[in-house]
Amino acid sequence: MNKIPYGRQHIDKLDVQVVKNSLKENLITTGKYVKKFEEKVSKFLKVKNAITCNSGTAALHLAFMAVGLKKNDVVVMPAVNFISAFNMCKKIGAKVYLSDVDKKTGQMTPHLFLDCIKKNKIKKLKVILTMYMGGYPENVLDFYKIKKKLNCLLIEDACHALGAEYNYKNKLFKIGSCKHSDISTFSLHPLKPITTGEGGIVTTNNDRLAKKIKNFRSHGIIRDPNFHWKYNIVESGYNYRLSDINSALGISQLKKLNFFLRHRKNVYDYYKSKLNLYRNIITFPNYDIKNHPSYHLVLINIDFNKIKKNKNSFLKYLNSKNIMCQFHYIPIYKFSLYRNKNINLKGSEEYFKNSVSIPIFHTLDSQKQDKVIRLIKNFFNNKK
């Protein structure tokens, strides 16, 4: 029986053809497709600089290096997120403080952030890292105001949110436009709104930061524009470049992003209407309706106490029926990597206990959705 994953890429004939075409070029890295993809992303997001790299993790690392994050600098980030941002900060030697998150959305809120600042007696903050769990942009402007007040930097971990928009004075701005942040970072992993196979993007309106990001992306090399064999090393960088092959796929995928987003919205709305019957058990997070999410994930909160079951049994049941649900994410402080084992954040604990990601991807039709919905209902009704 075919399994229904919680997410997957959609590659069509046009994607395949453009990748084939890129392979015929003289340069299949540092060539014209990279530049073209960056230009198209920049235009789409209405941001001055869009710099590609080979993963979302690389994008975060480049952002941290560009702002000069160093040993003992203080960063505050949500306790619930993929491990990438935390890992990169720890590699640099920064002091990372984990803020609690909203128990329904899984996102750090201004109130919880300020509680973290107060509780840990943080006096000098270098970076606020926000993350739009599932692709739902929340509290963008509030964190921008806090950034200005605290005189620190604001980096958006927008790995889930390519194509998402937020409302400011009745006008929509793309996440990644950096109108109200210093830097935004994106992932182009196959499960994200569009894919380049693997890949990432860093965006900023600050030319100085953009120059640093480009230098760090390619070993810190600066080449003489007239003599390619003459170069200087001005930074200690990495090989974080994205190839032309990946960029060609990105160009093709970007053309379809708005189409993908409309379909994802339809999937989300269908789930919400059909699961409404169980609204005493299942709740969907309340998001700001003025914003336009990317619908990267469909996050539902299940009151497992009410049905006297737990999330693990729910996931095991659906897995046995070939429905691959997931949860995003295990709180960072629960990992062996995290040294302070005494931390216990109430919102993060509640979110981890009850939040589940159910399948959403471009080719998920209503028939497959009905199967997912039926099996969820069967679980609640103790049917095999």
Stockholm file with secondary structure:
# STOCKHOLM 1.0

chainA/1-384         MNKIPYGRQHIDKLDVQVVKNSLKENLITTGKYVKKFEEKVSKFLKVKNAITCNSGTAALHLAFMAVGLKKNDVVVMPAVNFISAFNMCKKIGAKVYLSDVDKKTGQMTPHLFLDCIKKNKIKKLKVILTMYMGGYPENVLDFYKIKKKLNCLLIEDACHALGAEYNYKNKLFKIGSCKHSDISTFSLHPLKPITTGEGGIVTTNNDRLAKKIKNFRSHGIIRDPNFHWKYNIVESGYNYRLSDINSALGISQLKKLNFFLRHRKNVYDYYKSKLNLYRNIITFPNYDIKNHPSYHLVLINIDFNKIKKNKNSFLKYLNSKNIMCQFHYIPIYKFSLYRNKNINLKGSEEYFKNSVSIPIFHTLDSQKQDKVIRLIKNFFNNKK
#=GR chainA/1-384 SS CCCBCSCCCCCCHHHHHHHHHHHTSSCSBSSHHHHHHHHHHHHHHTCSEEEEESCHHHHHHHHHHHTTCCTTCEEEEESSSCTHHHHHHHHHTCEEEEECCCTTTCCCCHHHHHHHHHHTTCCCCCEEEEECGGGCCCSHHHHHHHHHHHTCEEEEECTTCTTCEEEETTEEEETTSCSSSSEEEEECCTTSSSCCSSCEEEEESCHHHHHHHHHHHBTTEEECSSCTTCEEECSCCCBCCCBHHHHHHHHHHHHTHHHHHHHHHHHHHHHHHHGGGGTTTEECCCCCTTSBCCCCCEEEEECHHHHTCCHHHHHHHHHHTTBCCBCSCCCGGGSTTCSCTTCCCHHHHHHHHHEEEECCCTTCCHHHHHHHHHHHHHHHTTCC
#=GC SS_cons         CCCBCSCCCCCCHHHHHHHHHHHTSSCSBSSHHHHHHHHHHHHHHTCSEEEEESCHHHHHHHHHHHTTCCTTCEEEEESSSCTHHHHHHHHHTCEEEEECCCTTTCCCCHHHHHHHHHHTTCCCCCEEEEECGGGCCCSHHHHHHHHHHHTCEEEEECTTCTTCEEEETTEEEETTSCSSSSEEEEECCTTSSSCCSSCEEEEESCHHHHHHHHHHHBTTEEECSSCTTCEEECSCCCBCCCBHHHHHHHHHHHHTHHHHHHHHHHHHHHHHHHGGGGTTTEECCCCCTTSBCCCCCEEEEECHHHHTCCHHHHHHHHHHTTBCCBCSCCCGGGSTTCSCTTCCCHHHHHHHHHEEEECCCTTCCHHHHHHHHHHHHHHHTTCC
//
